[in-house]
Amino acid sequence: MNKIKVLFVCMGNICRSPTAEGVFSALINEQKIADQFEIASAGTHAYHVGEQPDLRAQKAAEDRGIDLSEQRAQKVVYGDFEDFDYLLAMDDDNYQILMQTCPELLKSKIKYFLEYAPHLDTRQVPDPYYGGKYGFERVLDMVEDAAVGFLNSLKQSGEIT
């Protein structure tokens, strides 16, 4: 059985996308379906390649039982468009960068992560980098909602059992 490959994408890969990777990984582990997935995160910029997620993101996630400490920032590379089934952007800027970089035939793989949480009435996960502790909590709330919505979408489409 082929795994569903998901790449969460933000700008620097130290706040939003590693949080989304951690939240979604925890969700699929909890539901005992992690063996059906390959999950990763990356940034559209190479500002922080090799670094751990922001300590504030790690702390906020840890407070909810999610460990981000093993993750390391990486940059989206051209091969990701072929390798991943879903590239889930955190905001307009990163969505546009992905769309501009992606080969035309693979653009359908790119989505806003918050498309899976339509009740939030936004497509943008705000960058919490300059927003203080509350910003990281808000990101976690949004990402948790979208993670559940994304998983439900995969179940409804029959992509996972």
Summary of the structure (lengths in Angstrom):
residues: 161
radius of gyration: 14.4
end to end distance: 10.9
largest distance: 42.7
contacts: 524
relative contact order: 0.20
helix: 49%
strand: 14%
